[in-house]
Amino acid sequence: MKLANLLVLPGLLEDADAFKEVVAGLAGVVNPVIADMTRADTIAGLAQDALKQAPEGNFLLAGHSMGGYVALEILRQAPERVSKLALL
């Protein structure tokens, strides 16, 4: 069975460590990718960068705090890539 890809967008001042336990709990359910949200200084720029880090094709998208704002911008920039959205 092919697992769905999940792109996780951390919030302000968060990194992959904040989602370590969540990702461990999702093992075997999804293929998670946690975006590095430190490479741009605007929401639009963060969304563009996160899309470059995202798995190819469609993916599930989860944004926490500021990552939620970036997730909404990803929906604006590339709605065809997002199959489901969770704002946390």
Sequence and secondary structure as in RCSB ss.txt:
>XXXX:A:sequence
MKLANLLVLPGLLEDADAFKEVVAGLAGVVNPVIADMTRADTIAGLAQDALKQAPEGNFLLAGHSMGGYVALEIL
RQAPERVSKLALL
>XXXX:A:secstr
   EEEEEE  TT  GGGGHHHHHHTTTTEEEEE    S SSHHHHHHHHHHHS SS EEEEE THHHHHHHHHH
HH GGGEEEEEE 
